[in-house]
Amino acid sequence: MDDFMSMPRAFDWKRFASVIESGRKIALFLDYDGTLVPIRKDPDACILPCRKKKLLQKLSASDKCYIVIISGRSLSNIKKMAGVRGISYGGNHGFDMAGPGFRFTHKAALNARPVLLEVKQLLNKKIRLIKGVFVEDKKFSLSLHYRSVSEKALPAILRCFDEVTAPFVNKKKLKVIKGKMVLELVPNAEWNKGLAALWMLERLDGDFFPIYIGDDTTDETAFKALRDKGITIKAGISKKTYAHYHIEKLCDVERLLDNILKLL
C-alpha cells in the first residue's frame, strides 16, 4: 500500500467552517452510492431523498458553490437517480460528463464500446445459471453485481469473471476496478475520478476550493489527486485512505451539506 495512505482523522468541523467563511468559492465533488444514498441490492432503488435533493438544489443556486456528482453509474442513470437540476454530473467514473454549458466523453470510452458489448454477451452466457448475479451495461463500462449471491457461489462467479475478462485485460483493451460487492470493467486509459475532478477544476471560471466526499476504493484516486488542493473526506470508517478525514454515517454527509448551506 502506498506510503501516503494513512488512517484518516475524524472530521474537523472548525477547519471546514473556516474555509467556507473565508469567502472562497467551493467546488463540491460528491460520490453517490454509499455517500449520498445507502448501497442497496437493487441499484434502481437508490433514489436521492427529497431533503438531500433540496439541499443540493439550494447549494447549486449559490454562485459560491459548484456541485459535481461523480459516480460509477452511467451518466443518464446518475442524472435520473439524483434529479438535481443545474449541477454537473460525471458518469462511468468520469469517462462521461455533462453540466451547464458542456458535454464531455473521453475518447477511450467511445472506442471501448464495441469491446464492452462483446464482453457483456460473454459474461451473461457464462453466469446465466448462477442465481443473484447480474451484469449491468452502463454504456461506457460494465458492472458485475454479486451482492445478492450466496457465499458458496462466490468463487465460481469470480472464476467466470476472470476467464471472460482476462484476454481483454491482457491485451490492454479494458481494466478492472474492484468496488463494494461489484467488479467493473472500464476503458483502459489514464483516466479516473481524480483526473476527472482535476479536469473540472481547470475549466471552472475562478479560484475554487475543492471538497471531495466519497466512500469507495474508486474515490481514492480523487482523494489522492486533491490531497494538496482541498479537503477530502471518506464516508465510513477506513483503515487506510488518501482522504484527510472520515465521517461515519450518511446522516453526517447531510449534516455537512446543511452546514455548507448555512455558512454560505
C-alpha positions, 0 to 999 in steps of 0.5 A: 500500500502506498506510503501516503495512505494513512488512517484518516482523522475524524472530521474537523468541523472548525477547519471546514467552517473556516474555509467556507467563511473565508469567502472562497468559492467551493467546488463540491465533488460528491460520490453517490452510492454509499455517500449520498444514498445507502448501497442497496441490492437493487441499484434502481432503488437508490433514489436521492431523498427529497431533503438531500435533493433540496439541499443540493438544489439550494447549494447549486443556486449559490454562485459560491458553490459548484456541485459535481456528482461523480459516480460509477453509474452511467451518466443518464442513470446518475442524472435520473437517480439524483434529479438535481437540476443545474449541477454537473454530473460525471458518469462511468467514473468520469469517462462521461460528463455533462453540466451547464454549458458542456458535454464531455466523453473521453475518447477511450470510452467511445472506442471501448464500446464495441469491446464492452458489448462483446464482453457483456454477451460473454459474461451473461452466457457464462453466469446465466445459471448462477442465481443473484448475479447480474451484469449491468451495461452502463454504456461506457463500462460494465458492472458485475453485481454479486451482492445478492449471491450466496457465499458458496457461489462466490468463487465460481462467479469470480472464476467466470469473471476472470476467464471472460475478462482476462484476454481483454485485460491482457491485451490492454483493451479494458481494466478492472476496478474492484468496488463494494460487492461489484467488479467493473470493467472500464476503458483502459486509459489514464483516466479516473475520478481524480483526473476527472475532478482535476479536469473540472477544476481547470475549466471552472471560471475562478479560484475554487476550493475543492471538497471531495466526499466519497466512500469507495476504493474508486474515490481514492484516486480523487482523494489522492489527486486533491490531497494538496488542493482541498479537503477530502473526506471518506464516508465510513470508517477506513483503515487506510485512505488518501482522504484527510478525514472520515465521517461515519454515517450518511446522516453526517454527509447531510449534516455537512451539506446543511452546514455548507448551506448555512455558512454560505 
